[in-house]
Amino acid sequence: KPMIALTFDDGPGKDTGRLLDALEKYNARATFFMLGNNAKRYPKEIQRMKELNCELGNHSTSHPQLTKLSEEGIKKEIQTTSGYIHDAAGADPTVMRPPYGAVNALVKQTVGLPMIFWSVDTLDWKTKNVESTVNSILNAKDGDIILLHDIHKASVDAAIEAIPKMIEKGFQIVTVSEMAEAKGKTLELGVKYFSF
Ligand code: ZN
């Protein structure tokens, strides 16, 4: 069956619980690239992500351009968030997404996790429009990684609407690592991935 990976940046937030309800209802999974300050605020949501076999991802602590930081600064941004996620879920993040997609050689070698970009940008953060975000998701193809933000209500509403429709179209909705494995790719530390 064709598959897609829904990925959610910048959360968790107040609407993340509703998204998790929908994922559970449809036996779907997502990948969450979390910010440290929000990870600290929403430990129950993170625990539930783990229970639902969603993938835990690191999106830094304070959303800086990591390319402007020293090695020590990059490590601190990553380790602080990994610590909050580990405290909440009892597991470390397995993937990371650099804020603004900003990466250089130092970031690649310092982060120590596979770096997951995207092949479908829904522009949900900009439009905050449910219909256009749903349509972006429905137009995705096999192997696409879809960029969304669970801190916006419209984005969560769009995902809740699109999940059953994509399943109806025959898609499996899986995590980034599940999709990589299904496509025969081994995720390597410090390497950028856009789709599978
Ligand atoms: Zn972000």
Residues whose N, C-alpha, C, O or C-beta is under 5 A from the ligand:
A	BS01	ZN	D9 D10 P99
